[in-house]
Amino acid sequence: MRNLSLTTAVVTLLTVFSMAADPALSQTAPSQATPAPASLADGPAYLNPVNWHSVKPIVTDDIVYATVPHIPNPSAEASPNPGTPNGIRPLPPNTGPAGTLDMHLDVYQVPSDKPTPVVIQIHGGGWIRGDRPSSSGSMGPFFAAGMSVVAVQYRNAIDAPAPAAIEDVRCAMSWVKKNAAKYNFDPSKVVAWGGSAGGHLALMAGYAPASFDPPGCTDQPKVVAIIDMYGASDVAESLTYSGSRDFTHQWIGLDLPLPRDPAPAAAAVPGAAPAASSSEPVNPDGMPRPRPQAPRWPDPTEAMLARAREVSPLTYIHPGLPPTFIINGDQDHTYNPTQSYKLKAALDAVHVPNEEDIVVGGGHGNFSAAENQKGTILWMQFLHDHGVIP
């Protein structure tokens, strides 16, 4: 049951955010970020955004938690290079033998006289790109709640196909338990948190059976809560949904992209009809300009669908799973947003505690500052409600 004063504080703060986001609700709604109301001054620090950058953790970065094999993946190798996103940590030189890759993690340790809950942060990138963040800017609410954070690298699709990324995350969890005393972690309070592909991997961190644990990584801590930010719960569906088809095929790694469709190029040959409307991209001579094409993929085979179901969180729903907080935009065009609804319905059916924050008009993340703050407040309250933080 929720603490009444804490719930009142949350409702007060969310009301302020709503008024700031919708001027129709307040004639004096400010245009800038709204400070927390004074009534929260005596509440938990983690509910007040003013405090989200007040705790400075001790940082130990680029710890090698495992050395794993590089597994050739023709599906990813035959696809365009997805590029390197901004804001990620550059990789140090590899130290393992040829044909292997060092997997790293970064520890953000909150000073405390008692063991701290620990959040395992898992980056997104469609399983095909990305790495740990180069800064801890998004982790401040956890630090304010006295929680340490471990940011985890895993093999992207070019390094190995599914289910390697899941296995790496599970191995990082084993490292957390093994090194709990050294970094003052409380291994009985491990939270998995991720966005997009990281949201999927956070779900698999808590839902997947022991068959996903690599040798030497079988002693897993129990995940006590999951924060799933717009992650895939049905990977089989992602194989055919337009926004996720390309990178999901690459990660599953059991087929190759089809040849480029020649139709756009044919439309631009000399003698072809000019563009039908001013909104159509054109060359200086007025002829249509071919649009860039996303890779084309064949319909998934039964083997691909079986592998996709094997790595889908929905496959492993049963009573006793960790409490799960789900956040997604109802206009997500990367993953079908109905996947979040299906996940909630499945958890409800087996009485697994869960909450869902659907951002009206929101896409695949990139929510407004007010919506991001609201979601953070809600999941911190969720962690409190389930005994992870006081």
C-alpha positions as CSV (number, residue, x, y, z in Angstrom):
1,M,0.0,0.0,0.0
2,R,1.4,3.4,-0.9
3,N,2.6,5.8,1.8
4,L,-0.1,8.5,1.8
5,S,2.2,11.5,2.2
6,L,4.5,10.3,-0.5
7,T,1.6,9.7,-2.9
8,T,0.3,13.2,-2.1
9,A,3.7,14.7,-3.0
10,V,3.7,12.8,-6.3
11,V,0.2,13.9,-7.2
12,T,1.1,17.5,-6.4
13,L,4.3,17.4,-8.5
14,L,2.5,15.7,-11.5
15,T,-0.2,18.3,-11.3
16,V,2.4,21.0,-11.7
17,F,3.9,19.2,-14.7
18,S,0.5,18.8,-16.3
19,M,-0.2,22.5,-15.9
20,A,3.2,23.4,-17.4
21,A,2.6,21.1,-20.3
22,D,-0.9,22.4,-21.0
23,P,-1.4,26.1,-20.7
24,A,-5.1,25.7,-20.8
25,L,-4.9,24.2,-17.3
26,S,-3.3,27.3,-15.9
27,Q,-3.3,31.0,-16.9
28,T,0.1,31.3,-15.3
29,A,1.8,28.2,-16.5
30,P,5.5,29.0,-17.0
31,S,7.3,28.5,-20.3
32,Q,10.4,27.2,-18.7
33,A,11.0,24.0,-16.6
34,T,8.9,24.2,-13.5
35,P,10.7,24.0,-10.1
36,A,9.3,21.6,-7.6
37,P,6.8,23.0,-5.2
38,A,7.8,23.9,-1.7
39,S,5.5,21.3,-0.3
40,L,8.0,18.6,-1.5
41,A,10.9,20.1,0.5
42,D,10.4,17.5,3.3
43,G,9.6,14.6,1.0
44,P,12.1,12.1,-0.5
45,A,14.9,13.8,-2.4
46,Y,14.4,11.6,-5.4
47,L,10.9,13.0,-6.0
48,N,12.3,16.6,-6.4
49,P,14.1,17.3,-9.7
50,V,16.1,20.0,-8.0
51,N,18.0,17.1,-6.3
52,W,18.6,15.0,-9.3
53,H,22.1,16.3,-9.8
54,S,23.1,16.9,-6.2
55,V,24.8,13.5,-5.5
56,K,28.2,12.8,-7.1
57,P,29.0,9.1,-7.4
58,I,32.4,7.5,-7.4
59,V,33.0,6.4,-11.0
60,T,35.1,3.4,-12.0
61,D,34.9,2.9,-15.8
62,D,35.9,0.4,-18.4
63,I,35.9,-2.6,-16.1
64,V,36.2,-5.8,-18.2
65,Y,33.5,-8.1,-16.9
66,A,33.8,-10.8,-19.5
67,T,35.8,-11.7,-22.7
68,V,33.4,-13.2,-25.2
69,P,33.7,-14.7,-28.7
70,H,33.1,-12.6,-31.8
71,I,30.5,-14.6,-33.8
72,P,30.2,-13.7,-37.5
73,N,26.8,-12.5,-38.4
74,P,26.2,-12.2,-42.2
75,S,22.8,-10.5,-41.6
76,A,24.5,-7.5,-40.0
77,E,27.6,-7.6,-42.2
78,A,25.5,-7.3,-45.4
79,S,23.6,-4.3,-44.0
80,P,24.6,-0.7,-44.1
81,N,26.8,0.5,-41.2
82,P,24.4,2.0,-38.7
83,G,26.9,4.5,-37.5
84,T,28.0,5.5,-34.1
85,P,25.5,7.6,-32.0
86,N,26.7,10.6,-30.1
87,G,27.2,10.5,-26.3
88,I,28.6,7.0,-25.9
89,R,31.8,6.0,-24.3
90,P,34.7,5.2,-26.7
91,L,36.0,1.7,-26.4
92,P,39.5,1.0,-25.0
93,P,41.8,-1.4,-26.9
94,N,40.8,-5.0,-26.7
95,T,43.0,-7.2,-24.4
96,G,41.6,-10.7,-25.2
97,P,42.9,-13.1,-27.8
98,A,42.1,-12.9,-31.5
99,G,38.5,-13.7,-32.2
100,T,37.3,-12.4,-28.8
101,L,35.9,-9.1,-27.5
102,D,36.2,-7.5,-24.1
103,M,32.9,-6.6,-22.6
104,H,33.0,-3.5,-20.3
105,L,30.9,-1.9,-17.6
106,D,31.0,1.3,-15.7
107,V,30.3,1.6,-12.0
108,Y,28.7,4.7,-10.5
109,Q,28.9,4.1,-6.8
110,V,26.9,6.2,-4.4
111,P,28.8,6.8,-1.1
112,S,26.9,5.1,1.7
113,D,27.5,3.6,5.1
114,K,25.3,0.6,4.1
115,P,25.0,-1.5,0.9
116,T,23.1,0.3,-1.8
117,P,20.5,-0.9,-4.2
118,V,22.0,-1.1,-7.7
119,V,20.5,-0.3,-11.1
120,I,21.8,-2.2,-14.2
121,Q,21.6,0.4,-17.0
122,I,21.3,-1.2,-20.5
123,H,21.6,1.1,-23.6
124,G,19.4,1.1,-26.7
125,G,20.3,1.1,-30.4
126,G,18.1,-1.6,-31.9
127,W,20.7,-4.3,-30.9
128,I,22.9,-3.0,-33.7
129,R,24.7,0.0,-32.4
130,G,25.5,2.0,-29.3
131,D,27.3,1.5,-26.0
132,R,27.4,2.8,-22.5
133,P,26.7,6.5,-22.0
134,S,29.7,8.8,-21.6
135,S,28.2,10.6,-18.7
136,S,25.8,9.9,-15.8
137,G,23.4,12.7,-16.6
138,S,20.3,10.5,-16.9
139,M,21.1,8.6,-13.6
140,G,20.7,11.5,-11.1
141,P,17.3,10.4,-9.8
142,F,18.7,7.0,-8.8
143,F,21.7,8.6,-7.1
144,A,19.3,10.9,-5.2
145,A,17.6,7.8,-4.0
146,G,20.8,6.3,-2.7
147,M,21.1,3.8,-5.6
148,S,24.3,2.9,-7.4
149,V,24.3,2.3,-11.2
150,V,26.2,-0.2,-13.4
151,A,26.2,0.7,-17.1
152,V,26.7,-2.4,-19.3
153,Q,28.2,-3.0,-22.7
154,Y,26.9,-5.9,-24.7
155,R,27.6,-7.4,-28.2
156,N,25.8,-5.6,-31.0
157,A,24.6,-7.5,-34.0
158,I,27.8,-7.0,-35.9
159,D,29.7,-8.7,-33.1
160,A,27.3,-11.6,-32.6
161,P,23.6,-12.5,-33.4
162,A,20.9,-13.1,-30.9
163,P,20.9,-14.3,-28.2
164,A,24.4,-13.0,-27.4
165,A,23.2,-9.6,-26.1
166,I,21.0,-11.3,-23.6
167,E,23.8,-13.6,-22.5
168,D,26.1,-10.6,-22.0
169,V,23.6,-8.8,-19.8
170,R,23.1,-11.9,-17.7
171,C,26.8,-12.2,-17.3
172,A,27.1,-8.6,-16.2
173,M,24.4,-9.4,-13.6
174,S,26.6,-12.2,-12.3
175,W,29.5,-9.8,-12.1
176,V,27.4,-7.5,-10.0
177,K,26.6,-10.2,-7.5
178,K,30.2,-11.4,-7.4
179,N,31.5,-7.9,-6.8
180,A,28.8,-6.7,-4.5
181,A,31.0,-6.4,-1.4
182,K,33.8,-4.6,-3.3
183,Y,31.4,-1.9,-4.6
184,N,29.0,-1.8,-1.6
185,F,26.1,-3.2,-3.6
186,D,23.0,-4.8,-2.1
187,P,22.6,-7.9,-4.3
188,S,19.1,-8.4,-3.0
189,K,18.0,-5.1,-4.6
190,V,19.0,-5.2,-8.2
191,V,16.9,-3.2,-10.7
192,A,17.1,-3.6,-14.5
193,W,16.6,-0.4,-16.5
194,G,16.8,0.3,-20.3
195,G,15.3,2.0,-23.3
196,S,14.3,0.6,-26.7
197,A,16.6,-2.5,-27.2
198,G,17.8,-1.8,-23.7
199,G,14.2,-2.0,-22.5
200,H,13.8,-5.4,-24.1
201,L,17.1,-6.6,-22.6
202,A,16.0,-5.3,-19.1
203,L,12.9,-7.4,-19.4
204,M,15.0,-10.4,-20.4
205,A,17.3,-9.8,-17.5
206,G,14.4,-10.4,-15.2
207,Y,12.3,-12.8,-17.2
208,A,14.6,-15.1,-19.1
209,P,15.3,-18.6,-17.7
210,A,18.7,-19.8,-16.6
211,S,19.3,-21.3,-20.0
212,F,20.5,-17.8,-21.1
213,D,23.2,-17.8,-18.5
214,P,26.7,-18.3,-20.0
215,P,29.2,-20.7,-18.4
216,G,30.8,-19.0,-15.5
217,C,27.9,-16.6,-15.1
218,T,25.3,-18.9,-13.6
219,D,25.1,-17.3,-10.1
220,Q,22.5,-14.6,-10.9
221,P,21.1,-12.0,-8.4
222,K,17.3,-11.8,-8.4
223,V,16.0,-8.8,-10.3
224,V,13.5,-7.1,-7.9
225,A,12.1,-4.5,-10.4
226,I,12.3,-3.6,-14.1
227,I,12.0,-0.2,-15.8
228,D,11.1,-0.9,-19.4
229,M,11.2,2.2,-21.6
230,Y,9.6,1.5,-24.9
231,G,11.3,-1.9,-25.4
232,A,10.1,-4.8,-27.5
233,S,8.2,-7.5,-25.8
234,D,7.3,-9.5,-29.0
235,V,10.4,-9.8,-31.1
236,A,8.5,-12.0,-33.6
237,E,6.2,-9.2,-34.4
238,S,9.1,-6.8,-34.7
239,L,10.4,-8.9,-37.6
240,T,7.5,-7.6,-39.8
241,Y,6.7,-4.2,-38.3
242,S,8.0,-1.5,-40.6
243,G,9.9,0.6,-38.0
244,S,11.7,-2.4,-36.5
245,R,12.0,-4.9,-39.4
246,D,15.5,-4.0,-40.5
247,F,17.4,-4.0,-37.2
248,T,15.5,-7.0,-35.9
249,H,16.4,-9.1,-38.9
250,Q,20.0,-8.1,-38.4
251,W,20.0,-9.1,-34.8
252,I,18.3,-12.4,-35.3
253,G,20.9,-13.2,-37.9
254,L,19.3,-16.0,-39.9
255,D,18.7,-14.4,-43.3
256,L,20.2,-11.8,-45.7
257,P,18.7,-8.6,-47.0
258,L,17.1,-8.8,-50.5
259,P,18.5,-6.9,-53.5
260,R,17.5,-3.2,-53.7
261,D,14.2,-2.6,-55.4
262,P,15.1,-1.3,-58.9
263,A,11.8,0.7,-59.3
264,P,13.0,4.0,-57.8
265,A,16.1,4.0,-60.0
266,A,14.0,3.2,-63.1
267,A,11.7,6.2,-62.3
268,A,14.7,8.6,-62.7
269,V,16.0,7.4,-66.1
270,P,16.0,9.9,-69.0
271,G,12.6,10.2,-70.6
272,A,10.7,9.4,-67.4
273,A,7.8,11.6,-66.4
274,P,8.6,14.6,-64.2
275,A,7.7,14.7,-60.5
276,A,3.9,14.7,-59.9
277,S,4.0,17.3,-57.1
278,S,6.2,19.9,-55.6
279,S,6.6,17.8,-52.5
280,E,8.4,15.0,-54.4
281,P,12.2,15.3,-54.2
282,V,13.6,16.4,-57.6
283,N,16.9,16.9,-59.3
284,P,17.8,20.4,-60.8
285,D,16.5,19.2,-64.2
286,G,13.1,18.6,-62.6
287,M,13.3,14.8,-62.8
288,P,12.4,12.7,-59.7
289,R,15.3,12.0,-57.4
290,P,15.5,8.4,-56.1
291,R,14.7,8.2,-52.4
292,P,17.1,6.4,-50.1
293,Q,15.9,2.9,-49.5
294,A,15.9,0.9,-46.3
295,P,17.1,-2.7,-46.6
296,R,14.5,-5.1,-47.8
297,W,14.1,-8.5,-46.0
298,P,12.3,-11.7,-47.0
299,D,9.3,-12.8,-45.0
300,P,10.5,-14.5,-41.8
301,T,10.9,-18.3,-41.9
302,E,9.6,-20.6,-39.2
303,A,13.2,-20.9,-37.9
304,M,13.4,-17.1,-37.6
305,L,10.0,-16.9,-35.9
306,A,11.1,-19.6,-33.5
307,R,14.3,-17.7,-32.6
308,A,12.4,-14.5,-32.2
309,R,9.9,-16.1,-29.8
310,E,12.8,-17.6,-27.9
311,V,14.2,-14.1,-27.2
312,S,10.8,-12.4,-26.6
313,P,9.9,-11.4,-23.0
314,L,6.2,-12.4,-23.7
315,T,7.4,-16.0,-24.0
316,Y,8.4,-16.1,-20.3
317,I,5.4,-14.6,-18.6
318,H,4.5,-16.4,-15.4
319,P,3.6,-15.6,-11.8
320,G,6.4,-14.3,-9.6
321,L,8.2,-12.2,-12.2
322,P,9.7,-8.9,-11.0
323,P,7.4,-5.9,-10.7
324,T,7.6,-4.1,-14.1
325,F,7.1,-0.4,-14.9
326,I,6.4,0.2,-18.6
327,I,6.6,3.6,-20.4
328,N,5.9,4.2,-24.1
329,G,4.4,6.7,-26.5
330,D,1.2,5.9,-28.2
331,Q,2.6,7.1,-31.5
332,D,5.7,5.0,-31.5
333,H,6.7,4.2,-35.1
334,T,9.8,2.2,-34.2
335,Y,8.2,-0.6,-32.2
336,N,4.5,-1.2,-32.5
337,P,3.2,0.5,-29.3
338,T,0.6,-2.3,-28.9
339,Q,3.5,-4.5,-27.7
340,S,3.5,-2.5,-24.4
341,Y,-0.2,-3.0,-24.1
342,K,0.2,-6.8,-24.7
343,L,2.9,-7.0,-22.1
344,K,0.8,-5.3,-19.5
345,A,-2.2,-7.5,-20.2
346,A,0.0,-10.6,-19.9
347,L,1.4,-9.5,-16.6
348,D,-2.1,-8.6,-15.3
349,A,-3.3,-12.1,-16.3
350,V,-0.7,-13.8,-14.0
351,H,-0.9,-11.1,-11.3
352,V,2.6,-9.7,-11.7
353,P,2.6,-6.1,-10.3
354,N,3.1,-3.6,-13.0
355,E,2.3,0.0,-14.0
356,E,2.1,1.6,-17.4
357,D,2.7,5.3,-18.4
358,I,1.5,5.9,-21.9
359,V,2.6,9.2,-23.3
360,V,-0.2,10.6,-25.4
361,G,1.2,11.7,-28.8
362,G,4.7,10.4,-27.8
363,G,6.9,8.6,-30.1
364,H,9.9,6.3,-29.5
365,G,11.2,8.2,-26.6
366,N,12.3,11.9,-27.2
367,F,9.4,12.9,-24.9
368,S,9.1,16.5,-23.7
369,A,11.0,17.6,-20.6
370,A,7.7,17.6,-18.6
371,E,6.8,14.0,-19.8
372,N,10.3,12.8,-19.0
373,Q,10.1,14.2,-15.5
374,K,6.7,12.8,-15.0
375,G,7.8,9.3,-16.1
376,T,10.8,9.4,-13.8
377,I,8.7,10.5,-10.8
378,L,6.3,7.6,-11.5
379,W,8.9,4.9,-11.7
380,M,10.8,6.2,-8.7
381,Q,7.4,6.0,-6.8
382,F,7.0,2.5,-8.2
383,L,10.4,1.5,-6.8
384,H,9.4,2.9,-3.5
385,D,6.1,1.0,-3.5
386,H,7.8,-2.3,-4.1
387,G,10.4,-1.8,-1.3
388,V,13.5,-1.1,-3.4
389,I,14.0,2.4,-2.0
390,P,12.6,4.0,1.2
